[in-house]
Amino acid sequence: MPDYDVIVVGGGISGLMSALTLGRHGKKVLVLEKDDFLGGNCNSYNVNGFQVDTGPHAITHMREGPLRRLMDEYFTYVPFFVDYGHYYIRTEKGLTKIPSNIKEFVTFDALPRKDRILLSQSLTKALTLMTFGMVDAKQSVYDFMPKGLSRDSYDFVNAIAYFLSGKSMKETSVNRVLYGSSFVRDSVSEDIFEEPQPANQSYASLITERLSKYQFAGHLSTLSRLATNKVSYAQAYPRGGLKSFLNSVLYSMPETVNIRTGSVVEDILYENENITGVATKSDLFTAGTVVYTGFLKDLPSLVPLPSDYENDLARIDQTLSLTIWLGLSEKMEDFNYTGSEVWFRGGAYWAMPISNYDPCIAPTGKQLVGFTFVIRDKNNIETEKKKALDLIHRAVPDIGSRIEMTHFQVTIPEKAAVTINGYIAGVRSPIPGLYLAGTDTDNRSMGITRAGYSVLELLKAMKEDKKL
């Protein structure tokens, strides 16, 4: 008899939410995490009295998206979420809110008036074509843009592309920008869980059945959003930082889930083309189902795969990011906002004053701001750090005298960047009993929300395969 019903490889947020939901369905689950800590990029830790997250985060689609469904149906504790705020660009004059509809574009004086008109026309054309299913998913933002724009306008659009995909506008699709700026919205149907429960059906099986009935690829796309759209639609930040969301997952974990840290999986075992378990350096665990939530580029080193599938996995595109956390000795008027700024002339970054959401994140009277940059030269990180710091000091000249803590993080923010030629694997592998979850299996939204989509797709696939 197998040791477990399901073994989850990886204790990041995708693996933990997979284990939580499967455990709630009555499965005996083992989670194996190679590091000594859980949560992956969904985590927070202390640096000289400041609580830093693993990169700045905005949690999206909070009204009706995947995390709302998972929290409502599987969590026993849900953290308190604070409204995210707005997105800005910084100029020499200060902050300007990024336009999210045609009306706001008219007064967006950070760009020349002629450019604003041309960009508005392109946006209207793109959304119209998207509404009727006529946008080529391979068409880049650069190819769709009007010609003859100023350097600042190209620089601004390029910064938005980096923000949404981690890649330039030549590698980012128009679709990604429309979804990422909320003109087109992915959501989970409001009526998934509203059917009455039959008297002879368990709660767990009811939830899984309803998940399988809804096609999660559906989305709402309407031209009226040209006038009413909001970039920060249904976005939030968990009070207490990312660790509060991680803690809510761990607190909600059922007793049927066993978690082991410091356990490096060396092999995924199978016989007669069926999964039988996994092996670590010192242990062997048996199970009829394995859910792999690590980097899919590493999967071929753990289990033999068809050559064409290996070739697909090799096409997964990734981005390396640098986050610089600055602990300030006092609160600055430059960061008197909630939300993010994503551009300063000559450079793209994502800045977020996270202590504005919860003063406990920074010591009393002080402020914590995170700046994230895409690393262009992976072989010279120190040069990238210097360039990033130079841009910060150009954008906020008065910041230098107030910095009392500097902390660097180099991470892969998404397991797969959503680019034109990149590969997104989906949750089924070619091997029966081996499933996948994480941000290289689903291209919707970003970060934790994207992980949530992958977990829902995992439940749907396992239900269809009679595993639930």
C-alpha positions as CSV (number, residue, x, y, z in Angstrom):
1,M,0.0,0.0,0.0
2,P,1.4,3.4,-0.9
3,D,2.7,5.7,1.9
4,Y,0.6,8.6,0.6
5,D,-2.2,9.4,-1.9
6,V,-0.3,12.4,-3.3
7,I,3.3,13.6,-3.0
8,V,3.8,17.3,-3.7
9,V,7.3,18.3,-4.8
10,G,8.0,21.8,-3.8
11,G,6.8,23.9,-0.8
12,G,6.4,27.2,-2.5
13,I,3.0,28.8,-2.5
14,S,1.8,26.7,-5.5
15,G,2.8,23.5,-3.7
16,L,1.3,24.5,-0.4
17,M,-2.0,25.5,-1.9
18,S,-2.0,22.3,-3.9
19,A,-1.5,20.3,-0.7
20,L,-4.1,22.3,1.2
21,T,-6.8,21.7,-1.4
22,L,-6.0,18.0,-2.0
23,G,-5.9,17.5,1.8
24,R,-9.4,19.1,2.1
25,H,-10.5,16.5,-0.4
26,G,-9.5,13.8,2.0
27,K,-6.1,12.9,0.4
28,K,-3.1,11.9,2.5
29,V,-0.5,14.3,1.2
30,L,3.3,14.7,1.7
31,V,5.0,18.0,0.8
32,L,8.8,17.8,0.1
33,E,10.6,21.2,0.1
34,K,14.4,21.4,-0.6
35,D,15.0,24.5,1.4
36,D,14.7,25.0,5.1
37,F,11.8,27.5,4.7
38,L,8.4,27.4,3.0
39,G,6.6,29.8,0.7
40,G,9.2,30.4,-2.0
41,N,8.6,34.0,-3.3
42,C,5.6,34.3,-1.0
43,N,7.5,35.2,2.1
44,S,8.7,37.9,4.4
45,Y,11.7,38.2,6.8
46,N,13.4,40.7,9.0
47,V,16.4,42.9,8.0
48,N,17.6,45.3,10.8
49,G,14.1,45.9,12.1
50,F,12.4,46.2,8.7
51,Q,10.2,43.4,7.4
52,V,10.9,42.8,3.7
53,D,8.9,40.7,1.3
54,T,10.5,38.5,-1.4
55,G,10.1,41.2,-4.0
56,P,7.2,43.8,-4.1
57,H,3.8,42.2,-4.8
58,A,0.3,43.2,-5.8
59,I,-2.3,40.5,-5.4
60,T,-4.7,40.7,-8.4
61,H,-8.3,39.6,-9.2
62,M,-9.3,39.7,-5.6
63,R,-13.0,40.1,-6.2
64,E,-13.8,37.0,-8.2
65,G,-10.5,35.4,-9.1
66,P,-8.8,32.2,-8.2
67,L,-7.5,33.2,-4.7
68,R,-11.0,34.4,-3.7
69,R,-12.4,31.0,-4.7
70,L,-9.6,29.1,-2.9
71,M,-9.9,31.2,0.2
72,D,-13.7,31.0,0.4
73,E,-13.8,27.2,-0.1
74,Y,-10.6,25.8,1.4
75,F,-9.0,28.3,3.9
76,T,-10.0,28.2,7.6
77,Y,-8.2,31.6,8.1
78,V,-8.1,34.5,5.6
79,P,-5.8,37.4,6.0
80,F,-7.0,41.0,6.0
81,F,-6.4,42.7,2.6
82,V,-5.8,46.4,2.1
83,D,-6.9,48.1,-1.2
84,Y,-3.8,48.3,-3.3
85,G,-4.0,51.8,-4.5
86,H,-2.9,53.2,-7.9
87,Y,0.0,52.9,-10.4
88,Y,2.2,55.9,-11.1
89,I,5.1,57.1,-13.1
90,R,7.6,59.5,-11.6
91,T,8.8,62.6,-13.5
92,E,10.9,65.6,-12.4
93,K,7.5,67.2,-11.5
94,G,6.6,64.3,-9.2
95,L,4.1,61.4,-9.5
96,T,1.5,61.1,-12.2
97,K,-1.2,58.3,-12.2
98,I,-0.9,55.9,-15.1
99,P,-3.9,56.3,-17.4
100,S,-6.2,53.3,-17.6
101,N,-8.8,54.6,-20.0
102,I,-9.1,57.0,-22.9
103,K,-10.3,59.9,-20.8
104,E,-7.3,59.7,-18.6
105,F,-4.9,59.5,-21.6
106,V,-6.1,62.9,-22.7
107,T,-4.7,64.6,-19.6
108,F,-1.6,62.4,-19.3
109,D,0.9,65.2,-19.8
110,A,4.0,63.1,-19.1
111,L,3.9,62.3,-22.8
112,P,3.5,64.6,-25.8
113,R,-0.1,65.3,-26.9
114,K,0.4,63.9,-30.4
115,D,1.7,60.6,-28.8
116,R,-1.2,60.4,-26.4
117,I,-3.6,60.6,-29.3
118,L,-1.8,58.0,-31.4
119,L,-1.5,55.6,-28.4
120,S,-5.2,56.0,-27.6
121,Q,-6.1,55.1,-31.2
122,S,-3.9,52.0,-31.0
123,L,-5.4,51.0,-27.7
124,T,-9.0,51.3,-29.1
125,K,-8.0,49.3,-32.1
126,A,-6.4,46.6,-30.0
127,L,-9.4,46.2,-27.7
128,T,-11.8,46.2,-30.6
129,L,-9.9,43.4,-32.3
130,M,-9.6,41.5,-29.0
131,T,-13.3,41.8,-28.4
132,F,-13.9,40.0,-31.8
133,G,-11.1,37.5,-31.3
134,M,-9.0,39.0,-34.0
135,V,-5.7,39.8,-32.2
136,D,-2.8,37.6,-33.1
137,A,-1.4,36.2,-29.8
138,K,2.1,36.3,-31.3
139,Q,1.9,40.0,-32.2
140,S,4.3,42.1,-30.1
141,V,3.5,45.4,-28.5
142,Y,6.2,47.0,-30.5
143,D,4.8,45.8,-33.8
144,F,1.3,47.1,-32.8
145,M,2.4,50.5,-31.8
146,P,2.1,53.5,-34.1
147,K,5.3,54.8,-35.7
148,G,6.9,58.2,-35.1
149,L,6.4,58.3,-31.3
150,S,8.9,60.2,-29.1
151,R,11.7,58.4,-27.3
152,D,9.9,59.0,-24.0
153,S,6.7,57.3,-25.3
154,Y,8.6,54.2,-26.5
155,D,10.5,54.2,-23.2
156,F,7.2,54.4,-21.2
157,V,5.5,51.6,-23.2
158,N,8.6,49.5,-22.9
159,A,8.5,50.0,-19.1
160,I,4.9,48.8,-19.0
161,A,5.9,45.7,-21.0
162,Y,8.8,44.9,-18.5
163,F,6.3,45.4,-15.6
164,L,3.8,42.9,-17.1
165,S,6.1,40.2,-18.6
166,G,9.6,40.9,-17.4
167,K,10.6,41.3,-21.1
168,S,10.8,44.2,-23.6
169,M,7.9,45.3,-25.8
170,K,9.4,43.4,-28.7
171,E,8.9,40.1,-26.7
172,T,5.6,41.0,-25.0
173,S,2.3,40.3,-26.7
174,V,-0.5,42.8,-27.1
175,N,-2.7,40.3,-25.3
176,R,-0.5,40.5,-22.2
177,V,-0.8,44.3,-22.0
178,L,-4.6,44.2,-22.4
179,Y,-5.0,41.6,-19.7
180,G,-2.4,43.1,-17.4
181,S,-4.0,46.5,-17.5
182,S,-7.4,45.1,-16.8
183,F,-9.0,46.0,-20.2
184,V,-9.6,42.3,-20.5
185,R,-10.2,40.4,-17.2
186,D,-9.7,36.8,-16.3
187,S,-12.1,35.7,-13.5
188,V,-13.7,32.7,-12.0
189,S,-17.4,32.5,-12.5
190,E,-19.5,33.9,-9.7
191,D,-21.9,30.9,-9.8
192,I,-19.4,28.0,-9.4
193,F,-20.3,27.3,-5.8
194,E,-24.0,28.4,-5.8
195,E,-25.7,25.1,-6.8
196,P,-27.5,23.3,-3.9
197,Q,-25.6,20.3,-2.4
198,P,-27.3,16.9,-2.9
199,A,-28.0,15.1,0.3
200,N,-25.8,12.1,-0.6
201,Q,-22.8,14.1,-1.9
202,S,-19.8,15.1,0.2
203,Y,-18.8,18.7,0.4
204,A,-15.4,18.0,-1.1
205,S,-16.7,16.2,-4.1
206,L,-19.3,18.9,-4.7
207,I,-16.6,21.6,-4.9
208,T,-14.5,19.6,-7.3
209,E,-17.4,18.8,-9.6
210,R,-18.4,22.4,-9.8
211,L,-14.8,23.5,-10.6
212,S,-14.7,21.0,-13.5
213,K,-17.9,22.5,-15.0
214,Y,-16.5,25.9,-15.5
215,Q,-14.0,26.7,-18.4
216,F,-11.5,28.9,-16.7
217,A,-10.3,30.3,-20.0
218,G,-13.5,32.4,-20.3
219,H,-13.1,36.2,-19.9
220,L,-15.1,39.4,-20.0
221,S,-14.1,41.8,-22.7
222,T,-16.1,44.9,-23.5
223,L,-15.5,48.1,-25.3
224,S,-17.2,50.1,-22.6
225,R,-14.1,49.6,-20.5
226,L,-12.3,52.1,-22.7
227,A,-14.2,54.7,-20.6
228,T,-14.5,53.0,-17.2
229,N,-11.4,50.8,-16.9
230,K,-9.2,50.9,-13.7
231,V,-5.7,49.5,-13.8
232,S,-5.8,48.6,-10.1
233,Y,-9.1,46.8,-10.4
234,A,-9.6,44.3,-7.6
235,Q,-6.0,44.4,-6.4
236,A,-4.9,44.3,-2.8
237,Y,-2.0,43.8,-0.4
238,P,-2.2,41.5,2.7
239,R,-1.8,43.5,6.0
240,G,1.2,42.2,7.7
241,G,3.1,41.5,4.5
242,L,3.3,38.4,2.3
243,K,4.1,36.2,5.3
244,S,0.5,36.8,6.5
245,F,-0.8,35.1,3.3
246,L,1.7,32.2,3.7
247,N,0.7,31.8,7.4
248,S,-3.0,31.7,6.4
249,V,-2.2,28.8,4.1
250,L,-0.2,26.9,6.7
251,Y,-2.8,27.6,9.4
252,S,-5.5,26.2,7.1
253,M,-3.6,23.0,6.3
254,P,-5.5,19.8,7.3
255,E,-3.9,17.1,9.5
256,T,-3.8,14.8,6.5
257,V,-0.9,16.9,5.1
258,N,2.7,16.2,6.2
259,I,5.4,18.8,5.3
260,R,9.1,18.1,5.3
261,T,11.7,20.9,4.7
262,G,15.3,20.2,3.7
263,S,14.2,17.3,1.5
264,V,15.7,17.4,-2.0
265,V,13.9,15.2,-4.4
266,E,16.4,13.3,-6.6
267,D,14.1,11.1,-8.6
268,I,10.4,10.8,-9.5
269,L,9.8,7.1,-9.7
270,Y,7.6,5.2,-12.1
271,E,7.0,1.7,-13.4
272,N,5.2,0.7,-16.5
273,E,4.7,4.4,-17.4
274,N,2.9,5.1,-14.1
275,I,4.1,7.1,-11.2
276,T,5.0,5.2,-8.1
277,G,6.6,7.8,-5.8
278,V,9.7,9.9,-5.2
279,A,13.2,9.4,-3.8
280,T,15.3,11.8,-1.8
281,K,18.9,11.3,-0.9
282,S,18.0,9.3,2.3
283,D,14.3,8.3,1.8
284,L,11.9,6.7,-0.6
285,F,8.2,7.6,-0.5
286,T,5.5,5.8,-2.5
287,A,2.3,7.3,-4.0
288,G,0.2,6.9,-7.0
289,T,0.1,10.6,-7.8
290,V,2.9,13.2,-7.8
291,V,2.3,17.0,-8.2
292,Y,5.5,18.7,-9.2
293,T,5.6,22.4,-8.4
294,G,9.3,23.2,-8.9
295,F,10.9,24.8,-12.0
296,L,9.7,22.7,-15.0
297,K,13.1,23.3,-16.7
298,D,14.5,21.0,-14.0
299,L,11.9,18.2,-14.5
300,P,13.9,16.2,-17.1
301,S,16.6,15.7,-14.5
302,L,14.2,13.9,-12.2
303,V,12.2,11.7,-14.6
304,P,12.6,10.5,-18.2
305,L,10.3,12.4,-20.5
306,P,9.4,12.3,-24.3
307,S,12.0,14.2,-26.3
308,D,9.5,16.5,-27.8
309,Y,8.1,17.5,-24.4
310,E,11.7,18.1,-23.1
311,N,12.2,20.4,-26.1
312,D,9.0,22.3,-25.2
313,L,10.2,22.7,-21.6
314,A,13.5,24.1,-22.9
315,R,11.5,26.9,-24.5
316,I,10.3,28.2,-21.1
317,D,11.4,31.8,-20.9
318,Q,12.5,33.3,-17.6
319,T,13.5,36.7,-16.2
320,L,16.0,37.5,-13.5
321,S,15.1,40.4,-11.2
322,L,16.9,42.6,-8.7
323,T,15.0,44.0,-5.8
324,I,16.6,46.7,-3.6
325,W,14.9,47.3,-0.3
326,L,15.6,50.7,1.3
327,G,14.8,51.3,5.0
328,L,14.4,55.0,5.4
329,S,15.1,56.9,8.7
330,E,11.9,58.9,8.2
331,K,8.8,59.0,6.0
332,M,9.3,60.8,2.8
333,E,6.7,62.9,1.0
334,D,7.9,61.3,-2.3
335,F,6.4,58.0,-1.1
336,N,3.2,59.3,0.4
337,Y,1.0,57.0,-1.5
338,T,-0.2,53.4,-1.7
339,G,0.4,51.4,-4.9
340,S,3.4,51.3,-7.2
341,E,5.4,53.5,-9.6
342,V,6.7,51.7,-12.6
343,W,8.8,54.2,-14.6
344,F,11.2,57.1,-14.4
345,R,12.5,58.6,-17.6
346,G,15.4,56.4,-18.8
347,G,14.6,53.4,-16.7
348,A,11.9,50.8,-15.8
349,Y,11.4,49.8,-12.2
350,W,8.6,48.8,-9.8
351,A,8.7,50.8,-6.6
352,M,6.4,50.1,-3.7
353,P,6.4,51.7,-0.2
354,I,5.0,48.7,1.6
355,S,5.1,50.1,5.1
356,N,2.3,52.5,4.0
357,Y,0.0,49.5,4.1
358,D,1.0,48.5,7.6
359,P,3.2,50.7,9.9
360,C,4.4,47.6,11.7
361,I,6.4,46.6,8.7
362,A,8.9,49.4,9.5
363,P,10.2,50.7,12.9
364,T,8.1,53.5,14.3
365,G,8.4,56.7,12.3
366,K,10.4,55.0,9.5
367,Q,9.6,53.8,6.0
368,L,10.3,50.8,3.9
369,V,10.4,51.0,0.0
370,G,11.2,48.2,-2.4
371,F,12.5,48.8,-6.0
372,T,12.5,45.9,-8.5
373,F,14.5,46.0,-11.8
374,V,14.8,43.4,-14.6
375,I,18.5,42.3,-14.8
376,R,19.8,42.8,-18.3
377,D,23.3,41.4,-17.7
378,K,23.1,38.2,-15.8
379,N,26.9,37.8,-15.7
380,N,27.5,41.1,-13.9
381,I,25.1,41.5,-11.0
382,E,27.3,44.1,-9.2
383,T,27.1,46.4,-12.3
384,E,23.3,45.9,-12.4
385,K,23.1,46.9,-8.7
386,K,25.1,50.1,-9.3
387,K,22.9,51.1,-12.3
388,A,19.8,50.5,-10.3
389,L,20.9,52.5,-7.3
390,D,22.0,55.3,-9.7
391,L,18.4,55.4,-11.2
392,I,16.9,55.5,-7.7
393,H,19.0,58.5,-6.7
394,R,18.1,60.3,-10.0
395,A,14.4,59.6,-9.5
396,V,14.4,60.7,-5.8
397,P,17.4,63.0,-5.2
398,D,16.7,63.5,-1.5
399,I,16.6,59.8,-0.7
400,G,20.3,59.3,0.0
401,S,20.5,61.1,3.4
402,R,17.6,59.0,4.7
403,I,18.8,55.5,3.8
404,E,19.7,53.5,6.9
405,M,19.2,50.0,5.5
406,T,19.9,48.6,2.1
407,H,19.1,45.0,1.2
408,F,19.4,43.2,-2.2
409,Q,17.4,40.3,-3.5
410,V,18.1,38.5,-6.8
411,T,15.2,36.2,-7.8
412,I,13.3,34.6,-10.7
413,P,9.9,36.4,-10.0
414,E,7.9,34.0,-12.3
415,K,8.9,30.4,-13.2
416,A,7.9,31.3,-16.8
417,A,7.8,34.7,-18.3
418,V,4.7,35.3,-20.5
419,T,6.4,36.1,-23.7
420,I,5.5,35.7,-27.4
421,N,7.7,32.6,-28.0
422,G,7.9,31.3,-24.5
423,Y,6.3,28.0,-23.5
424,I,3.6,27.5,-20.8
425,A,3.2,23.8,-20.0
426,G,-0.2,23.3,-18.5
427,V,-0.9,21.0,-15.5
428,R,-0.8,17.6,-17.2
429,S,2.5,15.9,-18.0
430,P,3.0,13.1,-20.5
431,I,3.3,10.6,-17.7
432,P,0.1,9.3,-16.1
433,G,-0.1,10.3,-12.4
434,L,2.4,13.1,-12.7
435,Y,0.8,16.6,-12.5
436,L,2.2,20.0,-12.6
437,A,1.4,23.3,-10.8
438,G,2.9,26.7,-10.5
439,T,3.6,29.8,-12.6
440,D,5.1,27.9,-15.5
441,T,1.8,26.0,-16.0
442,D,-0.7,29.0,-16.4
443,N,-0.2,32.3,-18.0
444,R,-3.0,34.3,-16.4
445,S,-2.3,37.2,-14.1
446,M,0.9,37.2,-12.1
447,G,2.6,35.9,-9.0
448,I,0.4,34.4,-6.2
449,T,-2.8,34.9,-8.3
450,R,-1.2,33.0,-11.2
451,A,-0.3,30.2,-8.8
452,G,-4.0,30.1,-7.7
453,Y,-5.1,29.7,-11.3
454,S,-2.7,26.7,-11.7
455,V,-4.1,25.0,-8.5
456,L,-7.7,25.3,-9.8
457,E,-6.6,23.8,-13.1
458,L,-4.9,21.0,-11.2
459,L,-8.1,20.2,-9.3
460,K,-10.1,20.3,-12.5
461,A,-7.6,17.9,-14.3
462,M,-7.5,15.5,-11.4
463,K,-11.3,15.4,-11.2
464,E,-11.5,14.6,-15.0
465,D,-8.9,11.9,-14.5
466,K,-10.9,10.3,-11.7
467,K,-8.1,11.1,-9.2
468,L,-10.6,13.1,-7.0
